[in-house]
Amino acid sequence: MVMDTVRIADLKARLSEHLRAVRRGHTLTVLDRNTAIARIVPYDGERRPLTVRSPRPGAPRLARVPLPPRLRLKVDVVALLAQERQSER
């Protein structure tokens, strides 16, 4: 098995090419800057399929689960996002 690293921008730009490499048996480690954040591995068809279970009896309905309190930030989140995106270029 061959393991390669790929940055997010390159993965987005050449996704089909990278997925063909995964089909050939390569494993990709996805980097956000220099930090590994994910791994794309060839699919092993022998694994058991994903099963969706019903909620446990007595579990609250999703609409009834309370949301956490809103964060009180003194920072402009949109400005932070714009700054982060600028640093990626």
N, CA and C atoms as a LAMMPS dump frame, in Angstrom:
ITEM: TIMESTEP
0
ITEM: NUMBER OF ATOMS
267
ITEM: BOX BOUNDS ff ff ff
-5.0000000000000000e+02 5.0000000000000000e+02
-5.0000000000000000e+02 5.0000000000000000e+02
-5.0000000000000000e+02 5.0000000000000000e+02
ITEM: ATOMS id mol type element x y z
1 1 1 N 0.855 -1.178 0
2 1 2 C 0 0 0
3 1 3 C 0.899 1.239 0
4 2 1 N 0.562 2.218 -0.809
5 2 2 C 1.328 3.454 -0.926
6 2 3 C 0.557 4.568 -0.228
7 3 1 N 1.268 5.387 0.586
8 3 2 C 0.605 6.492 1.262
9 3 3 C 1.178 7.805 0.75
10 4 1 N 0.299 8.693 0.329
11 4 2 C 0.681 10.01 -0.155
12 4 3 C 0.01 11.067 0.71
13 5 1 N 0.56 12.276 0.684
14 5 2 C -0.083 13.402 1.344
15 5 3 C -0.549 14.378 0.272
16 6 1 N -1.651 15.048 0.562
17 6 2 C -2.216 16.006 -0.379
18 6 3 C -2.822 17.155 0.416
19 7 1 N -2.584 18.354 -0.049
20 7 2 C -3.179 19.532 0.595
21 7 3 C -4.615 19.698 0.096
22 8 1 N -5.427 20.366 0.885
23 8 2 C -6.846 20.517 0.575
24 8 3 C -7.05 21.157 -0.793
25 9 1 N -6.331 22.225 -1.094
26 9 2 C -6.513 22.92 -2.377
27 9 3 C -6.205 21.991 -3.549
28 10 1 N -5.136 21.189 -3.426
29 10 2 C -4.788 20.252 -4.491
30 10 3 C -5.831 19.149 -4.601
31 11 1 N -6.334 18.686 -3.472
32 11 2 C -7.381 17.659 -3.487
33 11 3 C -8.618 18.177 -4.203
34 12 1 N -9.007 19.418 -3.909
35 12 2 C -10.177 19.997 -4.569
36 12 3 C -9.946 20.171 -6.064
37 13 1 N -8.752 20.596 -6.437
38 13 2 C -8.468 20.874 -7.838
39 13 3 C -8.348 19.596 -8.667
40 14 1 N -7.861 18.504 -8.065
41 14 2 C -7.607 17.288 -8.824
42 14 3 C -8.25 16.075 -8.157
43 15 1 N -9.492 16.238 -7.697
44 15 2 C -10.169 15.187 -6.942
45 15 3 C -10.255 13.878 -7.711
46 16 1 N -10.672 13.922 -8.971
47 16 2 C -10.823 12.688 -9.753
48 16 3 C -9.5 11.943 -9.854
49 17 1 N -8.431 12.656 -10.097
50 17 2 C -7.117 12.03 -10.21
51 17 3 C -6.718 11.352 -8.901
52 18 1 N -6.952 12.033 -7.787
53 18 2 C -6.604 11.456 -6.491
54 18 3 C -7.463 10.235 -6.189
55 19 1 N -8.735 10.281 -6.544
56 19 2 C -9.602 9.126 -6.286
57 19 3 C -9.204 7.931 -7.148
58 20 1 N -8.713 8.179 -8.361
59 20 2 C -8.21 7.069 -9.181
60 20 3 C -7.005 6.414 -8.499
61 21 1 N -6.147 7.222 -7.887
62 21 2 C -4.999 6.669 -7.158
63 21 3 C -5.471 5.822 -5.978
64 22 1 N -6.513 6.269 -5.29
65 22 2 C -7.058 5.5 -4.169
66 22 3 C -7.612 4.169 -4.686
67 23 1 N -8.277 4.178 -5.817
68 23 2 C -8.784 2.931 -6.413
69 23 3 C -7.641 1.949 -6.693
70 24 1 N -6.471 2.475 -7.039
71 24 2 C -5.317 1.627 -7.325
72 24 3 C -4.637 1.129 -6.05
73 25 1 N -5.14 1.529 -4.886
74 25 2 C -4.595 1.036 -3.629
75 25 3 C -3.832 2.055 -2.811
76 26 1 N -3.723 3.272 -3.29
77 26 2 C -3.015 4.312 -2.541
78 26 3 C -3.879 4.806 -1.382
79 27 1 N -3.237 5.246 -0.335
80 27 2 C -3.906 5.904 0.777
81 27 3 C -3.472 7.361 0.769
82 28 1 N -4.425 8.279 0.892
83 28 2 C -4.129 9.703 0.896
84 28 3 C -4.316 10.268 2.291
85 29 1 N -3.333 11.023 2.747
86 29 2 C -3.474 11.785 3.972
87 29 3 C -3.71 13.228 3.573
88 30 1 N -4.828 13.795 4.016
89 30 2 C -5.212 15.153 3.653
90 30 3 C -4.64 16.112 4.689
91 31 1 N -3.94 17.147 4.19
92 31 2 C -3.298 18.129 5.062
93 31 3 C -4.025 19.468 4.996
94 32 1 N -4.252 20.066 6.154
95 32 2 C -4.71 21.446 6.25
96 32 3 C -3.497 22.218 6.737
97 33 1 N -2.88 22.937 5.83
98 33 2 C -1.551 23.503 6.022
99 33 3 C -0.615 22.327 6.234
100 34 1 N 0.025 22.177 7.366
101 34 2 C 0.903 21.02 7.561
102 34 3 C 0.35 20.038 8.58
103 35 1 N -0.941 20.131 8.87
104 35 2 C -1.567 19.267 9.858
105 35 3 C -2.441 18.233 9.173
106 36 1 N -2.183 16.965 9.443
107 36 2 C -3.016 15.897 8.883
108 36 3 C -4.396 15.957 9.531
109 37 1 N -5.435 15.994 8.68
110 37 2 C -6.796 16.101 9.223
111 37 3 C -7.691 14.942 8.799
112 38 1 N -7.293 14.199 7.76
113 38 2 C -8.137 13.107 7.289
114 38 3 C -7.296 12.118 6.51
115 39 1 N -7.85 10.937 6.332
116 39 2 C -7.195 9.923 5.525
117 39 3 C -8.24 9.313 4.601
118 40 1 N -7.904 9.201 3.329
119 40 2 C -8.776 8.567 2.338
120 40 3 C -8.131 7.229 1.992
121 41 1 N -8.859 6.159 2.252
122 41 2 C -8.32 4.811 2.047
123 41 3 C -9.178 4.072 1.032
124 42 1 N -8.604 3.07 0.369
125 42 2 C -9.415 2.268 -0.555
126 42 3 C -10.556 1.586 0.195
127 43 1 N -11.674 1.486 -0.463
128 43 2 C -12.844 0.858 0.138
129 43 3 C -12.645 -0.643 0.203
130 44 1 N -12.895 -1.208 1.359
131 44 2 C -12.808 -2.653 1.539
132 44 3 C -14.225 -3.191 1.551
133 45 1 N -14.654 -3.792 0.459
134 45 2 C -16.029 -4.27 0.317
135 45 3 C -16.427 -5.334 1.306
136 46 1 N -15.456 -5.905 2.027
137 46 2 C -15.779 -6.969 2.973
138 46 3 C -16.254 -6.436 4.317
139 47 1 N -16.098 -5.159 4.528
140 47 2 C -16.575 -4.587 5.793
141 47 3 C -18.09 -4.659 5.843
142 48 1 N -18.604 -4.701 7.032
143 48 2 C -20.062 -4.768 7.15
144 48 3 C -20.671 -3.443 6.732
145 49 1 N -21.846 -3.473 6.173
146 49 2 C -22.475 -2.236 5.687
147 49 3 C -22.906 -1.335 6.847
148 50 1 N -23.04 -0.073 6.526
149 50 2 C -23.512 0.903 7.503
150 50 3 C -24.965 0.61 7.831
151 51 1 N -25.286 0.593 9.096
152 51 2 C -26.671 0.385 9.498
153 51 3 C -27.171 1.618 10.231
154 52 1 N -28.407 1.961 9.978
155 52 2 C -29.037 3.1 10.642
156 52 3 C -29.982 2.531 11.694
157 53 1 N -29.739 2.949 12.928
158 53 2 C -30.561 2.443 14.023
159 53 3 C -31.629 3.456 14.411
160 54 1 N -32.699 2.973 14.939
161 54 2 C -33.74 3.842 15.473
162 54 3 C -33.271 4.391 16.814
163 55 1 N -33.774 5.555 17.202
164 55 2 C -33.409 6.087 18.522
165 55 3 C -33.843 5.147 19.629
166 56 1 N -33.163 5.213 20.739
167 56 2 C -33.533 4.377 21.885
168 56 3 C -34.926 4.766 22.37
169 57 1 N -35.651 3.82 22.933
170 57 2 C -36.968 4.154 23.484
171 57 3 C -36.822 5.211 24.576
172 58 1 N -37.661 6.207 24.526
173 58 2 C -37.635 7.268 25.52
174 58 3 C -36.704 8.421 25.173
175 59 1 N -35.95 8.303 24.104
176 59 2 C -35.058 9.398 23.7
177 59 3 C -35.909 10.557 23.201
178 60 1 N -35.5 11.795 23.512
179 60 2 C -36.301 12.936 23.049
180 60 3 C -36.227 13.079 21.527
181 61 1 N -37.294 13.618 20.971
182 61 2 C -37.295 13.893 19.537
183 61 3 C -36.25 14.96 19.262
184 62 1 N -35.675 14.918 18.08
185 62 2 C -34.609 15.841 17.734
186 62 3 C -35.052 17.298 17.876
187 63 1 N -36.291 17.581 17.518
188 63 2 C -36.797 18.951 17.618
189 63 3 C -36.903 19.409 19.067
190 64 1 N -36.901 18.491 19.995
191 64 2 C -37.043 18.831 21.417
192 64 3 C -35.702 18.954 22.143
193 65 1 N -34.611 18.61 21.479
194 65 2 C -33.294 18.706 22.109
195 65 3 C -32.903 20.184 22.15
196 66 1 N -32.599 20.72 23.325
197 66 2 C -32.269 22.145 23.409
198 66 3 C -30.915 22.446 22.768
199 67 1 N -30.846 23.585 22.116
200 67 2 C -29.591 24.036 21.525
201 67 3 C -28.715 24.653 22.604
202 68 1 N -27.401 24.6 22.428
203 68 2 C -26.529 25.251 23.413
204 68 3 C -26.717 26.768 23.346
205 69 1 N -26.353 27.476 24.415
206 69 2 C -26.518 28.929 24.388
207 69 3 C -25.636 29.567 23.319
208 70 1 N -26.09 30.702 22.788
209 70 2 C -25.347 31.416 21.761
210 70 3 C -24.053 31.957 22.348
211 71 1 N -22.987 31.85 21.564
212 71 2 C -21.708 32.365 22.024
213 71 3 C -21.707 33.883 21.99
214 72 1 N -21.17 34.47 23.004
215 72 2 C -21.035 35.923 23.066
216 72 3 C -19.594 36.265 22.704
217 73 1 N -19.353 36.538 21.445
218 73 2 C -18.008 36.829 20.978
219 73 3 C -17.852 38.314 20.707
220 74 1 N -16.688 38.827 21.034
221 74 2 C -16.385 40.216 20.728
222 74 3 C -15.48 40.279 19.506
223 75 1 N -15.589 39.268 18.648
224 75 2 C -14.768 39.147 17.453
225 75 3 C -15.691 39.033 16.254
226 76 1 N -15.308 39.665 15.16
227 76 2 C -16.066 39.556 13.923
228 76 3 C -15.676 38.246 13.236
229 77 1 N -16.558 37.253 13.291
230 77 2 C -16.275 35.937 12.756
231 77 3 C -16.07 35.987 11.243
232 78 1 N -16.813 36.81 10.555
233 78 2 C -16.668 36.934 9.104
234 78 3 C -15.29 37.493 8.758
235 79 1 N -14.816 38.465 9.523
236 79 2 C -13.482 39.018 9.287
237 79 3 C -12.406 37.968 9.535
238 80 1 N -12.58 37.14 10.565
239 80 2 C -11.63 36.062 10.826
240 80 3 C -11.593 35.067 9.673
241 81 1 N -12.767 34.712 9.15
242 81 2 C -12.845 33.789 8.027
243 81 3 C -12.171 34.371 6.796
244 82 1 N -12.418 35.631 6.521
245 82 2 C -11.789 36.301 5.367
246 82 3 C -10.273 36.33 5.541
247 83 1 N -9.81 36.592 6.746
248 83 2 C -8.373 36.629 7.017
249 83 3 C -7.753 35.239 6.807
250 84 1 N -8.431 34.207 7.265
251 84 2 C -7.924 32.85 7.078
252 84 3 C -7.857 32.478 5.616
253 85 1 N -8.874 32.839 4.86
254 85 2 C -8.882 32.521 3.438
255 85 3 C -7.813 33.287 2.695
256 86 1 N -7.506 34.504 3.101
257 86 2 C -6.448 35.279 2.472
258 86 3 C -5.083 34.637 2.724
259 87 1 N -4.887 34.09 3.915
260 87 2 C -3.596 33.491 4.244
261 87 3 C -3.366 32.199 3.479
262 88 1 N -4.426 31.566 2.964
263 88 2 C -4.28 30.332 2.202
264 88 3 C -3.817 30.595 0.778
265 89 1 N -3.922 31.808 0.309
266 89 2 C -3.546 32.119 -1.074
267 89 3 C -2.093 32.369 -1.221
